[in-house]
Amino acid sequence: MGQERRKNFRIAWNLPGTIDIGDGVVRPCIVNDLSNGGARISGVEVAKLPDEFKLRIAPTIRVARHCRVMWRTKSEVGVEFIHALTSYDQPATAETASAERKQVTA
């Protein structure tokens, strides 16, 4: 029997995180599952989240992932990562985002 090989790894854990929805608004959250392609997030008002935002995992990490919402329930949201890791203090530029999307689709 062959060993299963996944394109994306997944780790189940409950790490504290923060969601930056822009204009200086930051909300605490819990990152329940994490893979190299996305995450499952809880502990936040799901209905009030925009379709795209920055996610920083663990308060001490100074990098953020740019996320796009893929699904929502009443208490959780699933996101895909749409940009490479960037400094939390510096937003990605339009050129950076375009280049990163081309790399992902290639």
N, CA, C and O atoms as a Tinker XYZ file with bonds, in Angstrom:
   424  protein
     1  N      0.838000   -1.184000    0.000000    73     2
     2  CA     0.000000    0.000000    0.000000    64     1     3
     3  C      0.878000    1.241000    0.000000    63     2     4     5
     4  O      1.810000    1.337000    0.799000    81     3
     5  N      0.599000    2.183000   -0.875000    73     3     6
     6  CA     1.406000    3.394000   -0.992000    64     5     7
     7  C      1.107000    4.401000    0.106000    63     6     8     9
     8  O      0.019000    4.425000    0.680000    81     7
     9  N      2.085000    5.213000    0.375000    73     7    10
    10  CA     1.924000    6.257000    1.376000    64     9    11
    11  C      1.252000    7.474000    0.741000    63    10    12    13
    12  O      1.598000    7.871000   -0.372000    81    11
    13  N      0.290000    8.062000    1.456000    73    11    14
    14  CA    -0.396000    9.240000    0.946000    64    13    15
    15  C      0.555000   10.435000    0.939000    63    14    16    17
    16  O      1.256000   10.693000    1.917000    81    15
    17  N      0.564000   11.151000   -0.171000    73    15    18
    18  CA     1.390000   12.346000   -0.282000    64    17    19
    19  C      0.491000   13.516000   -0.633000    63    18    20    21
    20  O     -0.174000   13.517000   -1.670000    81    19
    21  N      0.478000   14.483000    0.218000    73    19    22
    22  CA    -0.366000   15.649000   -0.001000    64    21    23
    23  C      0.439000   16.797000   -0.569000    63    22    24    25
    24  O      1.617000   16.978000   -0.263000    81    23
    25  N     -0.231000   17.563000   -1.401000    73    23    26
    26  CA     0.394000   18.763000   -1.941000    64    25    27
    27  C      0.566000   19.798000   -0.831000    63    26    28    29
    28  O      1.577000   20.498000   -0.782000    81    27
    29  N     -0.422000   19.895000    0.060000    73    27    30
    30  CA    -0.394000   20.845000    1.170000    64    29    31
    31  C     -0.367000   20.088000    2.493000    63    30    32    33
    32  O     -1.149000   19.157000    2.688000    81    31
    33  N      0.510000   20.470000    3.388000    73    31    34
    34  CA     0.491000   19.896000    4.719000    64    33    35
    35  C     -0.562000   20.624000    5.535000    63    34    36    37
    36  O     -0.925000   21.753000    5.208000    81    35
    37  N     -1.061000   19.986000    6.603000    73    35    38
    38  CA    -2.036000   20.622000    7.468000    64    37    39
    39  C     -1.696000   20.297000    8.910000    63    38    40    41
    40  O     -1.383000   19.156000    9.253000    81    39
    41  N     -1.763000   21.320000    9.747000    73    39    42
    42  CA    -1.504000   21.153000   11.169000    64    41    43
    43  C     -2.741000   21.628000   11.919000    63    42    44    45
    44  O     -3.235000   22.728000   11.670000    81    43
    45  N     -3.240000   20.807000   12.833000    73    43    46
    46  CA    -4.376000   21.191000   13.664000    64    45    47
    47  C     -3.839000   21.725000   14.986000    63    46    48    49
    48  O     -3.144000   21.011000   15.708000    81    47
    49  N     -4.152000   22.957000   15.299000    73    47    50
    50  CA    -3.740000   23.555000   16.553000    64    49    51
    51  C     -4.621000   24.763000   16.837000    63    50    52    53
    52  O     -5.429000   25.160000   15.997000    81    51
    53  N     -4.470000   25.327000   17.981000    73    51    54
    54  CA    -5.249000   26.505000   18.366000    64    53    55
    55  C     -4.293000   27.599000   18.788000    63    54    56    57
    56  O     -4.032000   27.799000   19.974000    81    55
    57  N     -3.771000   28.309000   17.785000    73    55    58
    58  CA    -2.840000   29.397000   18.047000    64    57    59
    59  C     -3.559000   30.733000   18.056000    63    58    60    61
    60  O     -4.484000   30.945000   17.271000    81    59
    61  N     -3.147000   31.635000   18.930000    73    59    62
    62  CA    -3.716000   32.978000   18.861000    64    61    63
    63  C     -3.201000   33.685000   17.613000    63    62    64    65
    64  O     -2.064000   33.479000   17.188000    81    63
    65  N     -4.045000   34.506000   17.047000    73    63    66
    66  CA    -3.667000   35.288000   15.882000    64    65    67
    67  C     -4.385000   36.616000   15.886000    63    66    68    69
    68  O     -5.200000   36.899000   16.764000    81    67
    69  N     -4.074000   37.425000   14.893000    73    67    70
    70  CA    -4.776000   38.696000   14.718000    64    69    71
    71  C     -5.141000   38.869000   13.257000    63    70    72    73
    72  O     -4.403000   38.465000   12.358000    81    71
    73  N     -6.288000   39.473000   13.043000    73    71    74
    74  CA    -6.773000   39.788000   11.705000    64    73    75
    75  C     -6.751000   41.295000   11.553000    63    74    76    77
    76  O     -7.354000   42.020000   12.343000    81    75
    77  N     -6.051000   41.760000   10.529000    73    75    78
    78  CA    -5.976000   43.190000   10.214000    64    77    79
    79  C     -6.908000   43.432000    9.045000    63    78    80    81
    80  O     -6.635000   43.002000    7.924000    81    79
    81  N     -8.021000   44.128000    9.306000    73    79    82
    82  CA    -8.996000   44.367000    8.238000    64    81    83
    83  C     -8.819000   45.729000    7.586000    63    82    84    85
    84  O     -9.625000   46.134000    6.747000    81    83
    85  N     -7.764000   46.434000    7.973000    73    83    86
    86  CA    -7.464000   47.722000    7.369000    64    85    87
    87  C     -7.881000   48.890000    8.236000    63    86    88    89
    88  O     -8.634000   48.724000    9.195000    81    87
    89  N     -7.392000   50.068000    7.900000    73    87    90
    90  CA    -7.690000   51.307000    8.622000    64    89    91
    91  C     -7.379000   51.201000   10.111000    63    90    92    93
    92  O     -8.053000   51.819000   10.935000    81    91
    93  N     -6.358000   50.419000   10.455000    73    91    94
    94  CA    -5.946000   50.281000   11.848000    64    93    95
    95  C     -6.828000   49.376000   12.692000    63    94    96    97
    96  O     -6.641000   49.304000   13.907000    81    95
    97  N     -7.791000   48.677000   12.078000    73    95    98
    98  CA    -8.688000   47.780000   12.811000    64    97    99
    99  C     -8.069000   46.388000   12.846000    63    98   100   101
   100  O     -7.870000   45.752000   11.811000    81    99
   101  N     -7.767000   45.926000   14.068000    73    99   102
   102  CA    -7.163000   44.605000   14.269000    64   101   103
   103  C     -8.030000   43.827000   15.252000    63   102   104   105
   104  O     -8.403000   44.343000   16.306000    81   103
   105  N     -8.347000   42.583000   14.901000    73   103   106
   106  CA    -9.195000   41.736000   15.743000    64   105   107
   107  C     -8.425000   40.478000   16.153000    63   106   108   109
   108  O     -7.731000   39.887000   15.325000    81   107
   109  N     -8.539000   40.060000   17.415000    73   107   110
   110  CA    -7.929000   38.795000   17.824000    64   109   111
   111  C     -8.723000   37.623000   17.247000    63   110   112   113
   112  O     -9.925000   37.732000   17.009000    81   111
   113  N     -8.037000   36.508000   17.028000    73   111   114
   114  CA    -8.701000   35.308000   16.510000    64   113   115
   115  C     -7.931000   34.072000   16.972000    63   114   116   117
   116  O     -6.888000   34.178000   17.618000    81   115
   117  N     -8.464000   32.902000   16.629000    73   115   118
   118  CA    -7.817000   31.623000   16.900000    64   117   119
   119  C     -7.616000   30.913000   15.565000    63   118   120   121
   120  O     -8.569000   30.732000   14.807000    81   119
   121  N     -6.380000   30.511000   15.276000    73   119   122
   122  CA    -6.077000   29.747000   14.069000    64   121   123
   123  C     -6.161000   28.273000   14.444000    63   122   124   125
   124  O     -5.308000   27.752000   15.161000    81   123
   125  N     -7.221000   27.599000   13.939000    73   123   126
   126  CA    -7.472000   26.208000   14.309000    64   125   127
   127  C     -6.695000   25.222000   13.459000    63   126   128   129
   128  O     -6.071000   24.306000   13.995000    81   127
   129  N     -6.720000   25.386000   12.173000    73   127   130
   130  CA    -5.970000   24.541000   11.236000    64   129   131
   131  C     -5.136000   25.455000   10.367000    63   130   132   133
   132  O     -5.543000   26.566000   10.030000    81   131
   133  N     -3.969000   24.969000   10.014000    73   131   134
   134  CA    -3.067000   25.760000    9.182000    64   133   135
   135  C     -2.412000   24.848000    8.173000    63   134   136   137
   136  O     -1.938000   23.764000    8.516000    81   135
   137  N     -2.384000   25.287000    6.923000    73   135   138
   138  CA    -1.651000   24.563000    5.886000    64   137   139
   139  C     -0.835000   25.581000    5.114000    63   138   140   141
   140  O     -0.934000   26.782000    5.366000    81   139
   141  N     -0.032000   25.110000    4.180000    73   139   142
   142  CA     0.733000   26.072000    3.400000    64   141   143
   143  C     -0.147000   26.794000    2.383000    63   142   144   145
   144  O      0.314000   27.730000    1.730000    81   143
   145  N     -1.395000   26.378000    2.239000    73   143   146
   146  CA    -2.312000   27.033000    1.318000    64   145   147
   147  C     -3.384000   27.883000    1.962000    63   146   148   149
   148  O     -4.016000   28.694000    1.285000    81   147
   149  N     -3.607000   27.713000    3.281000    73   147   150
   150  CA    -4.667000   28.474000    3.928000    64   149   151
   151  C     -4.828000   28.104000    5.390000    63   150   152   153
   152  O     -3.953000   27.478000    5.989000    81   151
   153  N     -5.975000   28.506000    5.964000    73   151   154
   154  CA    -6.207000   28.286000    7.387000    64   153   155
   155  C     -7.702000   28.266000    7.688000    63   154   156   157
   156  O     -8.515000   28.781000    6.920000    81   155
   157  N     -8.047000   27.655000    8.834000    73   155   158
   158  CA    -9.402000   27.717000    9.385000    64   157   159
   159  C     -9.313000   28.554000   10.641000    63   158   160   161
   160  O     -8.503000   28.271000   11.523000    81   159
   161  N    -10.149000   29.594000   10.732000    73   159   162
   162  CA   -10.060000   30.587000   11.802000    64   161   163
   163  C    -11.378000   30.662000   12.550000    63   162   164   165
   164  O    -12.448000   30.593000   11.946000    81   163
   165  N    -11.298000   30.803000   13.871000    73   163   166
   166  CA   -12.486000   30.994000   14.703000    64   165   167
   167  C    -12.214000   32.101000   15.715000    63   166   168   169
   168  O    -11.145000   32.711000   15.717000    81   167
   169  N    -13.204000   32.349000   16.577000    73   167   170
   170  CA   -13.019000   33.337000   17.629000    64   169   171
   171  C    -13.143000   34.772000   17.165000    63   170   172   173
   172  O    -12.639000   35.679000   17.827000    81   171
   173  N    -13.806000   34.997000   16.035000    73   171   174
   174  CA   -13.974000   36.338000   15.478000    64   173   175
   175  C    -15.394000   36.431000   14.909000    63   174   176   177
   176  O    -15.987000   35.411000   14.556000    81   175
   177  N    -15.928000   37.626000   14.820000    73   175   178
   178  CA   -17.249000   37.820000   14.230000    64   177   179
   179  C    -17.147000   37.625000   12.720000    63   178   180   181
   180  O    -16.771000   38.536000   11.983000    81   179
   181  N    -17.487000   36.429000   12.284000    73   179   182
   182  CA   -17.290000   36.027000   10.894000    64   181   183
   183  C    -18.050000   36.934000    9.927000    63   182   184   185
   184  O    -17.522000   37.293000    8.875000    81   183
   185  N    -19.258000   37.301000   10.264000    73   183   186
   186  CA   -20.082000   38.106000    9.350000    64   185   187
   187  C    -19.487000   39.490000    9.097000    63   186   188   189
   188  O    -19.781000   40.106000    8.072000    81   187
   189  N    -18.662000   39.983000   10.008000    73   187   190
   190  CA   -18.090000   41.322000    9.862000    64   189   191
   191  C    -16.732000   41.335000    9.157000    63   190   192   193
   192  O    -16.161000   42.404000    8.942000    81   191
   193  N    -16.215000   40.175000    8.800000    73   191   194
   194  CA   -14.919000   40.125000    8.120000    64   193   195
   195  C    -15.066000   40.475000    6.642000    63   194   196   197
   196  O    -16.021000   40.038000    6.000000    81   195
   197  N    -14.134000   41.256000    6.093000    73   195   198
   198  CA   -14.150000   41.501000    4.643000    64   197   199
   199  C    -13.693000   40.246000    3.905000    63   198   200   201
   200  O    -13.232000   39.288000    4.526000    81   199
   201  N    -13.819000   40.256000    2.603000    73   199   202
   202  CA   -13.431000   39.099000    1.801000    64   201   203
   203  C    -11.918000   38.901000    1.745000    63   202   204   205
   204  O    -11.454000   37.790000    1.487000    81   203
   205  N    -11.140000   39.962000    1.984000    73   203   206
   206  CA    -9.677000   39.857000    2.024000    64   205   207
   207  C     -9.154000   40.634000    3.223000    63   206   208   209
   208  O     -9.671000   41.697000    3.566000    81   207
   209  N     -8.118000   40.085000    3.855000    73   207   210
   210  CA    -7.508000   40.722000    5.020000    64   209   211
   211  C     -6.134000   40.126000    5.250000    63   210   212   213
   212  O     -5.728000   39.194000    4.556000    81   211
   213  N     -5.408000   40.675000    6.241000    73   211   214
   214  CA    -4.100000   40.131000    6.625000    64   213   215
   215  C     -4.254000   39.334000    7.908000    63   214   216   217
   216  O     -4.954000   39.754000    8.830000    81   215
   217  N     -3.599000   38.185000    7.963000    73   215   218
   218  CA    -3.609000   37.323000    9.144000    64   217   219
   219  C     -2.198000   37.215000    9.686000    63   218   220   221
   220  O     -1.263000   36.875000    8.960000    81   219
   221  N     -2.054000   37.506000   10.963000    73   219   222
   222  CA    -0.761000   37.322000   11.636000    64   221   223
   223  C     -0.974000   36.233000   12.670000    63   222   224   225
   224  O     -1.859000   36.341000   13.519000    81   223
   225  N     -0.172000   35.194000   12.601000    73   223   226
   226  CA    -0.293000   34.056000   13.509000    64   225   227
   227  C      0.669000   34.251000   14.666000    63   226   228   229
   228  O      1.862000   34.477000   14.465000    81   227
   229  N      0.150000   34.164000   15.859000    73   227   230
   230  CA     0.904000   34.343000   17.101000    64   229   231
   231  C      1.358000   35.794000   17.237000    63   230   232   233
   232  O      1.896000   36.366000   16.290000    81   231
   233  N      1.149000   36.380000   18.385000    73   231   234
   234  CA     1.448000   37.808000   18.577000    64   233   235
   235  C      2.914000   38.190000   18.377000    63   234   236   237
   236  O      3.206000   39.346000   18.070000    81   235
   237  N      3.832000   37.257000   18.542000    73   235   238
   238  CA     5.247000   37.603000   18.454000    64   237   239
   239  C      5.796000   37.540000   17.039000    63   238   240   241
   240  O      6.917000   37.991000   16.804000    81   239
   241  N      5.048000   37.000000   16.095000    73   239   242
   242  CA     5.519000   36.884000   14.714000    64   241   243
   243  C      5.233000   38.183000   13.977000    63   242   244   245
   244  O      4.101000   38.667000   13.993000    81   243
   245  N      6.243000   38.751000   13.333000    73   243   246
   246  CA     6.112000   40.055000   12.687000    64   245   247
   247  C      5.819000   39.969000   11.196000    63   246   248   249
   248  O      5.997000   40.954000   10.480000    81   247
   249  N      5.379000   38.825000   10.718000    73   247   250
   250  CA     4.994000   38.701000    9.317000    64   249   251
   251  C      3.514000   38.327000    9.242000    63   250   252   253
   252  O      2.963000   37.732000   10.168000    81   251
   253  N      2.892000   38.684000    8.138000    73   251   254
   254  CA     1.473000   38.425000    7.960000    64   253   255
   255  C      1.240000   37.734000    6.619000    63   254   256   257
   256  O      2.039000   37.850000    5.690000    81   255
   257  N      0.129000   37.018000    6.548000    73   255   258
   258  CA    -0.300000   36.402000    5.291000    64   257   259
   259  C     -1.517000   37.158000    4.790000    63   258   260   261
   260  O     -2.422000   37.460000    5.568000    81   259
   261  N     -1.550000   37.464000    3.520000    73   259   262
   262  CA    -2.719000   38.069000    2.909000    64   261   263
   263  C     -3.684000   36.942000    2.580000    63   262   264   265
   264  O     -3.298000   35.953000    1.956000    81   263
   265  N     -4.935000   37.085000    2.998000    73   263   266
   266  CA    -5.906000   35.998000    2.904000    64   265   267
   267  C     -7.137000   36.405000    2.110000    63   266   268   269
   268  O     -7.517000   37.575000    2.067000    81   267
   269  N     -7.747000   35.409000    1.483000    73   267   270
   270  CA    -9.037000   35.572000    0.812000    64   269   271
   271  C     -9.984000   34.537000    1.421000    63   270   272   273
   272  O     -9.634000   33.363000    1.540000    81   271
   273  N    -11.186000   34.981000    1.808000    73   271   274
   274  CA   -12.170000   34.083000    2.403000    64   273   275
   275  C    -12.694000   33.126000    1.341000    63   274   276   277
   276  O    -13.102000   33.546000    0.258000    81   275
   277  N    -12.678000   31.827000    1.665000    73   275   278
   278  CA   -13.184000   30.795000    0.760000    64   277   279
   279  C    -14.545000   30.271000    1.204000    63   278   280   281
   280  O    -15.383000   29.926000    0.371000    81   279
   281  N    -14.764000   30.211000    2.514000    73   279   282
   282  CA   -16.048000   29.769000    3.060000    64   281   283
   283  C    -16.247000   30.369000    4.445000    63   282   284   285
   284  O    -15.289000   30.769000    5.107000    81   283
   285  N    -17.527000   30.425000    4.880000    73   283   286
   286  CA   -17.889000   30.947000    6.191000    64   285   287
   287  C    -18.987000   30.089000    6.798000    63   286   288   289
   288  O    -19.874000   29.608000    6.092000    81   287
   289  N    -18.922000   29.904000    8.102000    73   287   290
   290  CA   -20.037000   29.376000    8.877000    64   289   291
   291  C    -20.359000   30.437000    9.924000    63   290   292   293
   292  O    -19.805000   31.536000    9.879000    81   291
   293  N    -21.242000   30.125000   10.858000    73   291   294
   294  CA   -21.575000   31.106000   11.896000    64   293   295
   295  C    -20.399000   31.400000   12.814000    63   294   296   297
   296  O    -20.295000   32.498000   13.362000    81   295
   297  N    -19.510000   30.424000   12.985000    73   295   298
   298  CA   -18.433000   30.602000   13.958000    64   297   299
   299  C    -17.021000   30.466000   13.394000    63   298   300   301
   300  O    -16.052000   30.718000   14.109000    81   299
   301  N    -16.884000   30.074000   12.127000    73   299   302
   302  CA   -15.556000   29.866000   11.549000    64   301   303
   303  C    -15.493000   30.421000   10.131000    63   302   304   305
   304  O    -16.508000   30.642000    9.471000    81   303
   305  N    -14.266000   30.634000    9.696000    73   303   306
   306  CA   -14.021000   31.079000    8.331000    64   305   307
   307  C    -12.810000   30.318000    7.795000    63   306   308   309
   308  O    -11.832000   30.097000    8.510000    81   307
   309  N    -12.891000   29.925000    6.537000    73   307   310
   310  CA   -11.764000   29.278000    5.872000    64   309   311
   311  C    -11.155000   30.232000    4.876000    63   310   312   313
   312  O    -11.874000   30.850000    4.091000    81   311
   313  N     -9.836000   30.365000    4.891000    73   311   314
   314  CA    -9.163000   31.307000    4.003000    64   313   315
   315  C     -8.073000   30.614000    3.204000    63   314   316   317
   316  O     -7.510000   29.604000    3.627000    81   315
   317  N     -7.787000   31.182000    2.037000    73   315   318
   318  CA    -6.616000   30.758000    1.275000    64   317   319
   319  C     -5.618000   31.894000    1.322000    63   318   320   321
   320  O     -5.998000   33.063000    1.373000    81   319
   321  N     -4.332000   31.548000    1.306000    73   319   322
   322  CA    -3.283000   32.556000    1.275000    64   321   323
   323  C     -3.088000   32.991000   -0.170000    63   322   324   325
   324  O     -2.881000   32.161000   -1.055000    81   323
   325  N     -3.154000   34.303000   -0.404000    73   323   326
   326  CA    -3.074000   34.802000   -1.776000    64   325   327
   327  C     -1.780000   35.535000   -2.067000    63   326   328   329
   328  O     -1.522000   35.889000   -3.217000    81   327
   329  N     -0.966000   35.770000   -1.060000    73   327   330
   330  CA     0.311000   36.453000   -1.236000    64   329   331
   331  C      1.357000   35.734000   -0.402000    63   330   332   333
   332  O      1.027000   35.033000    0.554000    81   331
   333  N      2.579000   35.906000   -0.759000    73   331   334
   334  CA     3.677000   35.356000    0.034000    64   333   335
   335  C      3.761000   36.094000    1.364000    63   334   336   337
   336  O      3.163000   37.157000    1.534000    81   335
   337  N      4.499000   35.529000    2.295000    73   335   338
   338  CA     4.714000   36.199000    3.571000    64   337   339
   339  C      5.326000   37.567000    3.347000    63   338   340   341
   340  O      6.267000   37.715000    2.567000    81   339
   341  N      4.793000   38.567000    4.033000    73   339   342
   342  CA     5.335000   39.913000    3.933000    64   341   343
   343  C      5.505000   40.468000    5.332000    63   342   344   345
   344  O      4.936000   39.951000    6.294000    81   343
   345  N      6.282000   41.511000    5.434000    73   343   346
   346  CA     6.424000   42.183000    6.716000    64   345   347
   347  C      5.069000   42.698000    7.144000    63   346   348   349
   348  O      4.339000   43.263000    6.330000    81   347
   349  N      4.722000   42.516000    8.395000    73   347   350
   350  CA     3.427000   42.958000    8.892000    64   349   351
   351  C      3.290000   44.466000    8.796000    63   350   352   353
   352  O      2.174000   44.975000    8.695000    81   351
   353  N      4.379000   45.177000    8.824000    73   351   354
   354  CA     4.348000   46.628000    8.805000    64   353   355
   355  C      4.245000   47.205000    7.392000    63   354   356   357
   356  O      3.949000   48.388000    7.229000    81   355
   357  N      4.487000   46.381000    6.372000    73   355   358
   358  CA     4.494000   46.883000    5.009000    64   357   359
   359  C      3.509000   46.096000    4.156000    63   358   360   361
   360  O      3.688000   44.890000    3.982000    81   359
   361  N      2.469000   46.739000    3.616000    73   359   362
   362  CA     1.516000   46.024000    2.765000    64   361   363
   363  C      2.154000   45.648000    1.434000    63   362   364   365
   364  O      3.093000   46.299000    0.975000    81   363
   365  N      1.638000   44.603000    0.832000    73   363   366
   366  CA     2.123000   44.203000   -0.486000    64   365   367
   367  C      1.671000   45.226000   -1.512000    63   366   368   369
   368  O      0.581000   45.786000   -1.400000    81   367
   369  N      2.503000   45.469000   -2.505000    73   367   370
   370  CA     2.150000   46.396000   -3.570000    64   369   371
   371  C      1.376000   45.652000   -4.650000    63   370   372   373
   372  O      1.352000   44.421000   -4.653000    81   371
   373  N      0.749000   46.373000   -5.556000    73   371   374
   374  CA     0.007000   45.753000   -6.648000    64   373   375
   375  C      0.941000   44.917000   -7.520000    63   374   376   377
   376  O      0.558000   43.842000   -7.982000    81   375
   377  N      2.175000   45.408000   -7.752000    73   375   378
   378  CA     3.122000   44.648000   -8.563000    64   377   379
   379  C      3.531000   43.353000   -7.876000    63   378   380   381
   380  O      3.649000   42.311000   -8.520000    81   379
   381  N      3.747000   43.423000   -6.563000    73   379   382
   382  CA     4.107000   42.230000   -5.810000    64   381   383
   383  C      2.991000   41.207000   -5.873000    63   382   384   385
   384  O      3.239000   40.022000   -6.096000    81   383
   385  N      1.760000   41.662000   -5.677000    73   383   386
   386  CA     0.615000   40.755000   -5.692000    64   385   387
   387  C      0.465000   40.091000   -7.051000    63   386   388   389
   388  O      0.210000   38.889000   -7.126000    81   387
   389  N      0.621000   40.860000   -8.134000    73   387   390
   390  CA     0.504000   40.312000   -9.469000    64   389   391
   391  C      1.589000   39.266000   -9.734000    63   390   392   393
   392  O      1.302000   38.204000  -10.286000    81   391
   393  N      2.811000   39.556000   -9.351000    73   391   394
   394  CA     3.919000   38.616000   -9.544000    64   393   395
   395  C      3.702000   37.345000   -8.749000    63   394   396   397
   396  O      3.982000   36.251000   -9.238000    81   395
   397  N      3.206000   37.476000   -7.526000    73   395   398
   398  CA     2.978000   36.303000   -6.692000    64   397   399
   399  C      1.861000   35.433000   -7.246000    63   398   400   401
   400  O      1.958000   34.207000   -7.190000    81   399
   401  N      0.805000   36.034000   -7.777000    73   399   402
   402  CA    -0.283000   35.251000   -8.372000    64   401   403
   403  C      0.220000   34.477000   -9.580000    63   402   404   405
   404  O     -0.175000   33.330000   -9.786000    81   403
   405  N      1.097000   35.094000  -10.391000    73   403   406
   406  CA     1.650000   34.400000  -11.548000    64   405   407
   407  C      2.489000   33.203000  -11.130000    63   406   408   409
   408  O      2.454000   32.162000  -11.785000    81   407
   409  N      3.251000   33.343000  -10.032000    73   407   410
   410  CA     4.072000   32.235000   -9.535000    64   409   411
   411  C      3.198000   31.087000   -9.069000    63   410   412   413
   412  O      3.526000   29.925000   -9.308000    81   411
   413  N      2.087000   31.394000   -8.405000    73   411   414
   414  CA     1.196000   30.358000   -7.870000    64   413   415
   415  C      0.530000   29.587000   -9.006000    63   414   416   417
   416  O      0.389000   28.367000   -8.920000    81   415
   417  N      0.120000   30.275000  -10.064000    73   415   418
   418  CA    -0.579000   29.620000  -11.161000    64   417   419
   419  C      0.359000   28.920000  -12.126000    63   418   420   421
   420  O     -0.087000   28.091000  -12.920000    81   419
   421  N      1.639000   29.229000  -12.081000    73   419   422
   422  CA     2.600000   28.629000  -13.015000    64   421   423
   423  C      2.913000   27.193000  -12.642000    63   422   424
   424  O      3.703000   26.537000  -13.322000    81   423
